[in-house]
Amino acid sequence: AAEAILTRFLVELNRLTLSIDKKIETDKSSSTLIPEILTYINQHYCEKISLSSIADEFFISKYYLSHAFTDVVGISVNRYITLKRLINAKQMLSSGIKPTTAALHCGFSDYAGFYRAFTAEYGITPKQFALATSEADA
């Protein structure tokens, strides 16, 4: 009888501990996880990163990450990464770096993807932007 009571007590203690751990994890993720993810993206945007790789890095599901990120930041993870890359590429182009070099240094896997993203975002090709900024400086 004493073993049964002890076993029941340990089972209830484990259940209580698990529910507390889940509550703490939920509180932590809602208050600090997205800023940590933003910092991670800002430090690693020039590498090959994706929703899945970020979720793996932070030990969360990519579905949770996607929804939480969009709720807090207002855009998707992939959109944020693309914008971060484009903004940095634009700065590089402004300083005279060639479009192909800027694309590769900012994490785009190929020039075609960079070209499409840049043109869609800014309505001008990377080369046209580079020429326009170099003429403005002259």
Order of alpha helices (4+ residues) and beta strands (2+ residues): alpha-alpha-alpha-alpha-alpha-alpha-alpha-alpha
